[in-house]
């Protein structure tokens, strides 16, 4: 048991150290890359990605929305620059993930969704959503959202008791206290911490340095660590991530068929969705009618990729 515990801590620490190391490797001065809180996009404008393979322009085929002028009334540039300095690392990891998804995770996810009834999967989702409510509350407190933090604590207490350990959600159904997921990534965004650079995490998929740091740190301090012992905690968190990925597996498979260079496609998809989320924060999304320019039937299809696994395991960025 001690060996399993030490091994898990070593793996978590190694991943966290690697993320911080990559953050240092890809650091750049503020003059080179604009502050992330100030980035927006104009309908019909392009994004520019600077990578080890040169400069590439991204047509806004995923999302299209108007961008307001900044507080001083100055219009933003029509071309927004993003750096991809870690492409030499990201591509091999993406290639590994792609094969893992194709031959292991996607077939397993299809079997999982076909065999496990919808009500059971819904209850499992409630359980993993409930177990991370203390994290939501803590992040909301650091963000100065005291009311939301109190609601998250209330949801946790109600659903952990009346909701039978969180497998049901009476906090929403009976008390109309809606869930509001809040991560370390959201807290860093609140304090204008930049995303660093695009990053592909093993198994988890598309992310960035800020969100990757959030994901790994929350996995180490997740409440499940205090509710179970190693190695069971690792198994539970892995299952939570797989459960979150399963509904998105067919979407990844379909999108994967549409491109000859999936790395560029999913990178651009992730970066454009991140750009959209920066302009339309989570608290305003219900008031904004943001429509994907290539799909009219689902507002969230533009980010229904394995990047969701990085945001949702065991709950979603991520920005």
VOPANU-549150 format. One record per residue (C-alpha): residue in three letters; x, y, z. Coordinates in nm, 3 decimals, padded with zeros to 5 digits, m for minus. Example, Ala and Ser with C-alpha at 12.3 -4.5 7.8 and 13.67 -1.06 7.14 Angstrom:
residues 2
r; x; y; z
ALA; 01.230; m00.450; 00.780
SER; 01.367; m00.106; 00.714
end
This chain:
residues 319
r; x; y; z
UNK; 00.000; 00.000; 00.000
UNK; 00.285; 00.239; 00.089
UNK; 00.456; 00.158; m00.240
UNK; 00.141; 00.242; m00.438
UNK; 00.101; 00.566; m00.244
UNK; 00.460; 00.676; m00.304
UNK; 00.440; 00.579; m00.671
UNK; 00.126; 00.786; m00.722
UNK; 00.279; 01.088; m00.550
UNK; 00.594; 01.049; m00.760
UNK; 00.392; 01.039; m01.084
UNK; 00.181; 01.340; m00.984
UNK; 00.489; 01.534; m00.877
UNK; 00.671; 01.446; m01.198
UNK; 00.381; 01.564; m01.414
UNK; 00.354; 01.888; m01.217
UNK; 00.729; 01.948; m01.242
UNK; 00.721; 01.879; m01.615
UNK; 00.442; 02.131; m01.665
UNK; 00.633; 02.398; m01.472
UNK; 00.950; 02.319; m01.668
UNK; 00.768; 02.350; m02.000
UNK; 00.619; 02.677; m01.880
UNK; 00.968; 02.812; m01.823
UNK; 01.088; 02.684; m02.161
UNK; 00.805; 02.854; m02.344
UNK; 00.806; 03.179; m02.149
UNK; 00.819; 03.502; m02.343
UNK; 00.808; 03.872; m02.273
UNK; 00.478; 04.061; m02.261
UNK; 00.581; 04.251; m02.571
UNK; 00.587; 03.933; m02.777
UNK; 00.245; 03.796; m02.682
UNK; m00.054; 04.007; m02.571
UNK; m00.208; 03.953; m02.229
UNK; m00.464; 03.677; m02.253
UNK; m00.734; 03.879; m02.078
UNK; m00.716; 04.134; m02.361
UNK; m00.734; 03.895; m02.657
UNK; m01.048; 03.886; m02.865
UNK; m01.146; 03.806; m03.221
UNK; m01.336; 03.984; m03.494
UNK; m01.587; 03.812; m03.717
UNK; m01.405; 03.712; m04.032
UNK; m01.058; 03.784; m03.893
UNK; m00.769; 03.540; m03.874
UNK; m00.561; 03.392; m03.597
UNK; m00.186; 03.365; m03.650
UNK; 00.005; 03.074; m03.497
UNK; 00.383; 03.097; m03.463
UNK; 00.532; 02.749; m03.437
UNK; 00.851; 02.565; m03.513
UNK; 00.709; 02.502; m03.860
UNK; 00.665; 02.872; m03.933
UNK; 00.371; 03.110; m03.924
UNK; 00.023; 02.983; m04.010
UNK; m00.304; 03.172; m04.045
UNK; m00.624; 03.020; m03.909
UNK; m00.950; 03.103; m04.078
UNK; m01.232; 03.143; m03.822
UNK; m01.426; 02.835; m03.933
UNK; m01.510; 02.719; m03.580
UNK; m01.660; 03.025; m03.417
UNK; m01.767; 03.364; m03.543
UNK; m01.868; 03.652; m03.324
UNK; m01.821; 04.029; m03.302
UNK; m01.541; 04.161; m03.082
UNK; m01.593; 04.488; m02.898
UNK; m01.329; 04.759; m02.882
UNK; m01.124; 04.776; m02.566
UNK; m01.195; 05.007; m02.276
UNK; m01.006; 05.292; m02.443
UNK; m01.212; 05.262; m02.759
UNK; m00.919; 05.128; m02.963
UNK; m00.998; 04.848; m03.205
UNK; m00.805; 04.525; m03.175
UNK; m00.585; 04.405; m03.456
UNK; m00.753; 04.184; m03.712
UNK; m00.481; 03.921; m03.669
UNK; m00.433; 03.769; m03.325
UNK; m00.098; 03.596; m03.267
UNK; m00.062; 03.272; m03.071
UNK; 00.264; 03.092; m03.007
UNK; 00.310; 02.716; m03.033
UNK; 00.673; 02.681; m02.922
UNK; 00.617; 02.331; m02.783
UNK; 00.506; 02.177; m03.111
UNK; 00.815; 01.955; m03.118
UNK; 00.690; 01.798; m02.792
UNK; 00.317; 01.828; m02.858
UNK; 00.313; 01.645; m03.191
UNK; 00.458; 01.314; m03.064
UNK; 00.226; 01.322; m02.763
UNK; m00.071; 01.399; m02.989
UNK; 00.024; 01.109; m03.219
UNK; 00.034; 00.875; m02.918
UNK; m00.301; 01.005; m02.793
UNK; m00.456; 00.971; m03.137
UNK; m00.371; 00.601; m03.158
UNK; m00.477; 00.547; m02.798
UNK; m00.814; 00.707; m02.872
UNK; m00.857; 00.516; m03.198
UNK; m00.773; 00.167; m03.076
UNK; m00.852; 00.175; m02.703
UNK; m01.051; 00.464; m02.559
UNK; m01.305; 00.523; m02.837
UNK; m01.404; 00.154; m02.870
UNK; m01.421; 00.129; m02.491
UNK; m01.628; 00.449; m02.470
UNK; m01.875; 00.321; m02.731
UNK; m01.915; m00.003; m02.540
UNK; m01.956; 00.186; m02.215
UNK; m02.232; 00.414; m02.347
UNK; m02.410; 00.121; m02.515
UNK; m02.402; m00.109; m02.211
UNK; m02.447; 00.128; m01.918
UNK; m02.802; 00.275; m01.905
UNK; m02.844; 00.651; m01.928
UNK; m02.985; 00.689; m01.573
UNK; m02.682; 00.509; m01.431
UNK; m02.438; 00.727; m01.626
UNK; m02.630; 01.035; m01.515
UNK; m02.597; 00.932; m01.150
UNK; m02.226; 00.865; m01.196
UNK; m02.189; 01.213; m01.343
UNK; m02.372; 01.358; m01.042
UNK; m02.135; 01.171; m00.809
UNK; m01.819; 01.309; m00.971
UNK; m01.970; 01.655; m00.993
UNK; m02.058; 01.647; m00.624
UNK; m01.724; 01.517; m00.501
UNK; m01.546; 01.818; m00.653
UNK; m01.783; 02.078; m00.503
UNK; m01.531; 02.164; m00.226
UNK; m01.281; 02.251; m00.500
UNK; m01.543; 02.468; m00.668
UNK; m01.610; 02.646; m00.339
UNK; m01.240; 02.703; m00.268
UNK; m01.170; 02.845; m00.614
UNK; m01.477; 03.067; m00.600
UNK; m01.361; 03.198; m00.263
UNK; m01.019; 03.285; m00.407
UNK; m01.197; 03.461; m00.693
UNK; m01.396; 03.673; m00.449
UNK; m01.723; 03.499; m00.539
UNK; m01.837; 03.446; m00.180
UNK; m02.202; 03.384; m00.272
UNK; m02.112; 03.119; m00.530
UNK; m01.872; 02.958; m00.283
UNK; m02.151; 02.930; m00.028
UNK; m02.383; 02.778; m00.287
UNK; m02.120; 02.516; m00.378
UNK; m02.082; 02.422; m00.013
UNK; m02.459; 02.403; 00.020
UNK; m02.482; 02.180; m00.288
UNK; m02.218; 01.950; m00.144
UNK; m02.395; 01.915; 00.190
UNK; m02.739; 01.860; 00.035
UNK; m02.632; 01.615; m00.235
UNK; m02.396; 01.422; m00.005
UNK; m02.683; 01.357; 00.238
UNK; m03.025; 01.384; 00.076
UNK; m02.872; 01.298; m00.261
UNK; m02.721; 00.972; m00.132
UNK; m02.348; 01.051; m00.159
UNK; m02.406; 01.269; m00.463
UNK; m02.559; 01.009; m00.693
UNK; m02.866; 01.232; m00.712
UNK; m02.892; 01.610; m00.741
UNK; m03.173; 01.740; m00.516
UNK; m02.981; 02.068; m00.477
UNK; m03.079; 02.151; m00.835
UNK; m03.411; 01.967; m00.857
UNK; m03.559; 02.075; m00.523
UNK; m03.365; 02.382; m00.409
UNK; m03.279; 02.531; m00.750
UNK; m02.911; 02.571; m00.659
UNK; m02.738; 02.518; m00.992
UNK; m02.390; 02.373; m01.023
UNK; m02.112; 02.614; m01.113
UNK; m01.781; 02.442; m01.181
UNK; m01.478; 02.652; m01.094
UNK; m01.118; 02.540; m01.139
UNK; m00.771; 02.666; m01.057
UNK; m00.754; 02.765; m01.423
UNK; m01.054; 02.996; m01.371
UNK; m00.888; 03.145; m01.064
UNK; m00.568; 03.216; m01.257
UNK; m00.771; 03.375; m01.537
UNK; m00.938; 03.595; m01.275
UNK; m00.595; 03.734; m01.189
UNK; m00.497; 03.782; m01.556
UNK; m00.246; 03.495; m01.568
UNK; m00.175; 03.416; m01.933
UNK; m00.229; 03.072; m02.083
UNK; 00.145; 03.032; m02.152
UNK; 00.133; 02.824; m02.467
UNK; m00.059; 02.540; m02.627
UNK; 00.011; 02.203; m02.467
UNK; m00.090; 01.844; m02.536
UNK; m00.108; 01.625; m02.227
UNK; m00.066; 01.246; m02.246
UNK; m00.411; 01.082; m02.255
UNK; m00.587; 01.404; m02.147
UNK; m00.540; 01.575; m02.483
UNK; m00.552; 01.943; m02.580
UNK; m00.473; 02.197; m02.311
UNK; m00.237; 02.485; m02.236
UNK; 00.024; 02.542; m01.968
UNK; m00.210; 02.727; m01.736
UNK; m00.491; 02.474; m01.771
UNK; m00.247; 02.183; m01.755
UNK; m00.112; 02.316; m01.426
UNK; m00.471; 02.344; m01.303
UNK; m00.561; 01.990; m01.405
UNK; m00.255; 01.826; m01.249
UNK; m00.271; 02.030; m00.929
UNK; m00.640; 01.957; m00.877
UNK; m00.579; 01.586; m00.930
UNK; m00.329; 01.594; m00.643
UNK; m00.555; 01.789; m00.404
UNK; m00.887; 01.647; m00.522
UNK; m01.130; 01.562; m00.238
UNK; m01.131; 01.199; m00.351
UNK; m00.775; 01.183; m00.212
UNK; m00.923; 01.222; 00.136
UNK; m01.218; 00.989; 00.079
UNK; m01.019; 00.684; m00.033
UNK; m00.669; 00.545; m00.022
UNK; m00.413; 00.480; m00.293
UNK; m00.427; 00.314; m00.542
UNK; m00.808; 00.330; m00.533
UNK; m00.797; 00.710; m00.569
UNK; m00.611; 00.674; m00.898
UNK; m00.864; 00.421; m01.026
UNK; m01.159; 00.641; m00.926
UNK; m01.013; 00.953; m01.089
UNK; m00.925; 00.760; m01.403
UNK; m01.279; 00.629; m01.423
UNK; m01.410; 00.982; m01.374
UNK; m01.202; 01.104; m01.665
UNK; m01.313; 00.816; m01.885
UNK; m01.677; 00.876; m01.790
UNK; m01.642; 01.242; m01.895
UNK; m01.474; 01.145; m02.224
UNK; m01.718; 00.871; m02.326
UNK; m01.999; 01.096; m02.461
UNK; m01.743; 01.298; m02.662
UNK; m01.573; 00.999; m02.824
UNK; m01.795; 00.986; m03.138
UNK; m01.743; 01.360; m03.193
UNK; m01.365; 01.319; m03.184
UNK; m01.388; 01.029; m03.425
UNK; m01.599; 01.226; m03.673
UNK; m01.382; 01.537; m03.656
UNK; m01.069; 01.325; m03.692
UNK; m01.194; 01.197; m04.029
UNK; m01.228; 01.550; m04.168
UNK; m00.860; 01.645; m04.169
UNK; m00.527; 01.524; m04.303
UNK; m00.334; 01.695; m04.023
UNK; m00.532; 01.634; m03.702
UNK; m00.270; 01.803; m03.485
UNK; m00.321; 02.140; m03.653
UNK; m00.697; 02.092; m03.673
UNK; m00.747; 02.017; m03.303
UNK; m00.492; 02.279; m03.198
UNK; m00.679; 02.545; m03.394
UNK; m01.011; 02.419; m03.263
UNK; m00.888; 02.439; m02.905
UNK; m00.733; 02.782; m02.944
UNK; m01.040; 02.931; m03.108
UNK; m01.270; 02.789; m02.841
UNK; m01.037; 02.927; m02.574
UNK; m01.050; 03.265; m02.747
UNK; m01.429; 03.253; m02.748
UNK; m01.442; 03.163; m02.380
UNK; m01.213; 03.456; m02.296
UNK; m01.447; 03.701; m02.461
UNK; m01.759; 03.534; m02.321
UNK; m01.682; 03.427; m01.961
UNK; m01.871; 03.135; m01.812
UNK; m02.098; 03.356; m01.603
UNK; m02.224; 03.535; m01.914
UNK; m02.258; 03.238; m02.147
UNK; m02.626; 03.192; m02.073
UNK; m02.689; 03.552; m02.179
UNK; m02.480; 03.539; m02.495
UNK; m02.595; 03.368; m02.813
UNK; m02.266; 03.238; m02.949
UNK; m02.323; 03.018; m03.254
UNK; m02.060; 02.802; m03.428
UNK; m02.031; 02.912; m03.787
UNK; m02.016; 02.555; m03.913
UNK; m02.284; 02.388; m03.702
UNK; m02.630; 02.517; m03.619
UNK; m02.760; 02.248; m03.386
UNK; m02.530; 02.256; m03.083
UNK; m02.363; 02.553; m02.920
UNK; m02.092; 02.337; m02.765
UNK; m01.987; 02.120; m03.058
UNK; m01.695; 02.349; m03.129
UNK; m01.524; 02.225; m02.813
UNK; m01.655; 01.869; m02.799
UNK; m01.309; 01.718; m02.833
UNK; m01.069; 01.537; m02.597
UNK; m00.968; 01.881; m02.470
UNK; m01.289; 01.852; m02.268
UNK; m01.128; 01.567; m02.078
UNK; m00.861; 01.803; m01.950
UNK; m01.125; 02.043; m01.826
UNK; m01.381; 01.792; m01.700
UNK; m01.184; 01.515; m01.534
UNK; m01.334; 01.437; m01.305
UNK; m01.572; 01.728; m01.355
UNK; m01.440; 02.127; m01.739
UNK; m01.156; 02.501; m01.940
UNK; m01.083; 02.542; m01.933
UNK; m01.132; 02.808; m02.037
end
